[in-house]
Amino acid sequence: MSCDKPYGVTSVNNLCAELLARSLDQGCEEPRVAALLMTMRPVRFVHEVDINPKVLAALRKAKLRLLKDVLQMSVSDMERLTKLPAAEIHYLHKAVAAAICPFPPVTALQMSLGDCPFPTQTQRLSLGCPVLNSWLKGGLPTLGVIEIAGESASGKTQICLQLSLSVQYPPAYGGLGAGVVYVCTEDAFPARRLHQLISSQPQVRVDVPSDVITTIPFGNQVYVEHVADVVTCRMDDIGGGPTSICLASQRIIPSLGTAWSNMLLMRLLASREEVKAILDTEHNPQCAVEHSNCTFTLQTQRTLEVLFAPHLPHSLCHYVIKAEGVYGVRESDNTDIARV
């Protein structure tokens, strides 16, 4: 859609018609969504709206045939053209708006409780890990652009591969029941790693019945496209050494410009650092408290951080990468780790 063209009635109706066509062609698994989509017949003309015949006659006399003409005019202009009182025009505006968008308004409480008339507004995509899903309040939103940024070897590819499998599960198990287009900017797509994750799904997704997992053709629903390397963000250190994984220690600069940054619904930052893990705390409990006379070992600690999101506060969660996939680490399991 052209930026200089207003988002008017025609574009809304075209969107409604497209959603209705898709629901009829592909089928709709959610009965409520199907029922709502069936009411989304494109409405363009004022005579299609249930309004007072006197008002309709005044609109015809003023040569106002399209709904967009009614919405784009102010109350005073409508009064001058139609000779109708202001109360009738306010009612007309409400009737036209209801005809264009039949969905009732959704409150924040309804979205929080999951009682939303249009379920896709609150639908979440599972990350395949209960700890990460709980941290993100159910998973990733399915409406909008979500960016996972981070330095090299921080685990971005592993998370995307796991999401490529999670999206193929039925909606009842946190997926969308659909395939995925994986745009690869590296020299070679990590196909071997993807097959390793596929073979580990019965062990990872214990919440899904085995007969459901066996019916999903994971390998046949990942479509890979290769493009040139695209850098969406550049990370610059602005301190002598990070003391915390947050924006205070690193500055995120959108390489594609401010326009790209403003298109995002949510941004997650993946990072890694070498940390000291305390050993032998079982035989020496005081060691974990005083950090003296302890045996340490270097470990790689990965962190996923919410930089901004409309529904989440700024927070972070540690995670590990295993042969089976990506797992979040509960805070209680992370007490014996100290930064170098």
C-alpha positions in Angstrom: 0.0 0.0 0.0 1.3 3.4 -0.9 2.3 5.6 2.1 0.7 8.7 0.6 -2.6 6.9 0.3 -4.9 7.1 3.4 -5.9 3.8 5.1 -9.5 4.3 4.2 -12.7 2.2 3.8 -11.6 0.5 0.5 -8.4 -1.0 2.0 -10.3 -2.2 5.1 -12.9 -3.9 2.9 -10.3 -5.4 0.8 -8.6 -6.9 3.9 -11.9 -8.2 5.1 -12.6 -9.8 1.7 -9.1 -11.4 1.7 -9.6 -12.9 5.1 -13.0 -14.3 4.2 -11.6 -15.8 1.0 -8.7 -17.5 2.9 -11.1 -18.9 5.5 -13.3 -20.4 2.8 -10.4 -21.8 0.7 -8.3 -23.2 3.5 -10.9 -23.8 6.2 -11.0 -22.3 9.6 -10.2 -24.3 12.7 -11.7 -21.8 15.1 -15.5 -21.7 14.8 -15.8 -18.2 16.4 -13.3 -16.8 13.8 -15.2 -18.5 11.0 -18.5 -17.0 12.2 -17.0 -13.5 12.5 -15.3 -13.7 9.1 -18.6 -14.7 7.5 -20.0 -11.3 8.6 -17.1 -9.4 7.0 -18.7 -8.9 3.6 -17.1 -5.8 2.0 -19.4 -2.8 2.5 -18.8 0.3 0.3 -22.0 2.1 -0.3 -24.3 4.0 2.1 -27.4 2.2 0.9 -26.0 -1.1 2.3 -26.0 0.3 5.8 -29.1 0.0 8.0 -29.9 3.7 8.5 -33.0 5.9 8.6 -34.6 6.3 5.2 -34.7 10.1 5.8 -31.0 10.2 6.3 -30.4 8.0 3.3 -32.4 10.3 1.1 -30.4 13.3 2.4 -27.2 11.5 1.5 -28.4 10.7 -2.0 -29.4 14.3 -2.5 -26.0 15.5 -1.4 -24.5 12.9 -3.8 -22.7 11.0 -1.0 -22.7 7.4 -2.1 -19.6 5.9 -0.6 -18.9 5.2 3.0 -15.5 6.7 2.8 -17.1 10.0 1.7 -19.2 10.0 4.9 -16.2 9.2 7.2 -13.9 11.7 5.7 -16.2 14.7 6.2 -16.6 16.6 9.5 -19.9 17.0 11.2 -20.1 20.7 10.2 -19.5 19.9 6.6 -22.1 17.1 6.7 -24.6 19.5 8.3 -24.0 22.0 5.5 -24.4 19.4 2.7 -27.2 17.3 4.0 -29.1 19.8 6.1 -29.3 17.1 8.8 -29.0 17.9 12.6 -25.7 17.1 14.3 -27.3 14.3 16.4 -28.3 12.4 13.2 -24.8 12.8 11.7 -23.2 11.5 14.9 -25.5 8.4 14.7 -24.7 8.1 11.0 -20.9 8.0 11.7 -21.3 5.3 14.3 -23.5 3.2 12.0 -21.0 3.5 9.1 -18.1 2.6 11.4 -19.9 -0.4 12.7 -20.7 -1.6 9.2 -17.0 -1.3 8.1 -15.6 -3.0 11.2 -18.1 -5.4 12.8 -15.8 -6.5 15.6 -16.6 -5.1 19.1 -13.9 -3.2 20.9 -11.5 -5.4 23.0 -10.4 -4.3 26.4 -7.1 -5.0 28.1 -8.8 -7.2 30.7 -10.4 -9.4 27.9 -7.0 -9.8 26.3 -5.4 -10.7 29.6 -8.1 -13.3 30.4 -7.9 -14.7 26.9 -11.6 -13.9 26.3 -11.1 -12.1 23.1 -13.7 -12.0 20.3 -10.9 -12.4 17.7 -8.5 -15.0 19.1 -5.6 -14.2 16.8 -5.1 -10.9 18.8 -4.0 -12.9 21.8 -2.6 -16.0 20.1 1.0 -16.9 21.0 3.6 -19.0 19.3 5.3 -21.4 21.7 9.1 -21.4 21.8 9.0 -25.1 22.6 10.2 -24.6 26.2 7.8 -24.1 29.2 10.3 -21.8 31.0 10.7 -19.5 28.0 7.0 -19.5 27.4 6.2 -18.6 30.9 8.8 -15.8 30.8 7.1 -14.4 27.7 3.6 -14.8 29.1 2.7 -17.6 26.7 5.1 -17.2 23.9 5.6 -14.8 20.9 2.7 -12.7 19.6 1.7 -13.8 16.1 0.7 -10.4 14.9 3.5 -8.0 14.1 7.3 -8.2 13.4 9.5 -9.6 16.1 13.2 -9.2 15.9 15.8 -11.4 17.7 19.0 -9.4 17.7 22.4 -10.3 19.1 26.1 -10.9 18.6 27.5 -13.8 16.7 27.2 -17.2 18.4 24.6 -16.0 20.9 22.1 -18.6 19.8 19.8 -16.7 17.4 19.9 -19.5 14.8 19.1 -22.1 17.4 16.1 -20.2 18.5 14.9 -19.6 14.9 15.3 -23.3 14.1 13.3 -24.3 17.2 10.6 -21.8 16.2 10.5 -23.3 12.7 9.4 -26.6 14.3 7.1 -25.1 16.9 5.0 -23.2 14.3 4.1 -26.5 12.7 2.3 -27.9 15.8 -1.5 -27.5 16.0 -2.8 -24.3 17.8 -3.8 -26.5 20.7 -0.1 -27.1 21.4 1.2 -23.6 20.9 1.7 -23.7 17.1 -0.1 -22.4 14.1 -0.5 -25.6 12.1 1.5 -24.1 9.2 4.8 -24.2 7.5 7.6 -21.6 7.7 9.8 -19.7 5.2 13.4 -19.6 6.6 15.4 -16.8 5.0 19.0 -17.9 5.4 21.8 -15.3 5.2 24.6 -17.7 5.9 26.7 -19.7 3.5 24.8 -22.9 4.1 21.6 -23.7 5.9 22.1 -25.8 9.0 20.1 -28.7 7.7 21.9 -31.3 9.9 21.1 -29.4 13.0 17.4 -29.0 11.9 17.2 -32.8 11.4 18.7 -33.3 14.9 16.0 -31.1 16.4 13.3 -32.9 14.5 14.4 -36.3 15.8 14.4 -34.9 19.3 10.8 -33.6 19.3 9.3 -36.6 21.1 11.7 -36.0 24.0 11.4 -32.2 24.0 7.7 -31.8 23.5 6.4 -34.2 26.2 3.2 -32.1 26.3 2.2 -33.3 22.9 0.9 -36.8 22.3 3.3 -39.0 20.3 0.7 -39.7 17.6 0.3 -36.0 16.9 4.1 -35.5 16.6 4.4 -38.4 14.1 1.8 -37.0 11.8 3.6 -33.6 11.4 6.0 -33.6 8.4 8.5 -31.2 10.0 11.2 -31.5 7.3 8.8 -30.9 4.4 7.3 -27.7 5.8 10.5 -25.6 6.2 11.1 -23.7 3.0 14.6 -22.2 2.8 15.5 -19.1 0.8 19.0 -17.7 0.6 19.7 -14.0 0.4 22.6 -11.7 0.9 23.7 -11.0 4.5 21.4 -8.4 6.0 22.4 -6.6 9.2 19.4 -5.1 10.9 21.2 -3.8 14.0 24.7 -3.0 15.0 25.8 -3.4 18.6 28.4 -1.0 20.0 30.1 -1.3 23.4 30.0 2.0 25.2 31.5 0.9 28.5 34.8 -0.6 29.6 33.1 -4.0 30.2 29.5 -4.8 30.8 28.3 -5.1 34.3 24.8 -6.2 33.3 23.1 -7.5 30.2 21.1 -4.4 29.3 21.1 -1.3 27.3 23.3 0.4 29.8 26.2 -1.7 28.6 25.4 -1.9 24.9 23.8 0.4 22.4 21.6 -1.0 19.7 21.8 0.9 16.4 19.4 0.0 13.6 21.5 -0.4 10.5 18.4 -0.3 8.3 17.5 3.1 9.8 14.9 4.4 12.2 12.0 3.4 9.9 12.9 -0.3 10.4 13.2 0.1 14.1 9.7 1.6 14.3 8.1 -1.2 12.4 8.9 -3.8 15.1 6.3 -5.0 17.6 8.9 -6.6 19.8 12.7 -6.9 20.1 14.6 -9.6 21.9 18.3 -9.4 22.5 20.4 -12.6 22.7 23.8 -12.4 24.3 26.5 -14.7 25.7 29.4 -14.3 28.1 31.9 -16.4 30.0 31.0 -16.8 33.6 32.5 -18.7 36.6 30.4 -21.6 37.9 31.0 -22.7 41.5 31.7 -26.4 41.9 31.4 -28.6 45.0 28.8 -26.5 46.8 27.1 -29.7 48.0 30.0 -30.6 50.3 30.8 -26.9 51.2 27.5 -25.0 51.3 29.2 -21.9 52.7 31.2 -21.6 49.5 28.2 -20.6 47.5 27.7 -17.7 49.9 31.2 -16.4 50.5 32.8 -17.4 47.2 36.0 -18.1 49.0 38.1 -21.3 48.8 35.9 -22.5 46.0 36.5 -24.4 42.9 35.4 -22.6 39.7 34.9 -23.6 36.1 34.3 -21.4 33.1 30.9 -21.8 31.5 29.0 -20.0 28.7 26.0 -18.2 29.9 23.4 -17.1 27.3 20.7 -14.5 28.0 17.6 -13.5 26.2 16.4 -10.0 27.0 13.2 -8.2 26.3 14.3 -4.8 25.0 10.8 -3.6 24.3 7.3 -5.1 23.8 3.8 -3.7 24.2 2.7 -6.3 26.7 5.9 -7.2 28.6 8.2 -5.2 30.9 12.0 -5.1 30.5 13.3 -8.5 31.7 15.7 -11.3 30.9 15.9 -15.0 31.0 19.0 -17.3 30.9 18.9 -20.2 28.5 21.1 -23.1 27.4 21.5 -24.9 24.1 21.6 -28.7 24.2 21.5 -31.3 21.5 17.7 -31.5 21.9 17.1 -27.8 21.6 16.9 -24.5 23.5 15.9 -24.6 27.1 15.2 -21.7 29.5 16.9 -21.7 32.9 14.9 -21.0 36.0 16.3 -18.4 38.4 16.5 -21.0 41.1 18.8 -23.2 38.9 21.2 -20.3 38.3 22.3 -19.4 41.8 25.8 -20.9 41.6 27.0 -18.8 38.7 29.0 -15.6 39.1 30.4 -13.3 36.4 34.2 -13.2 35.8 
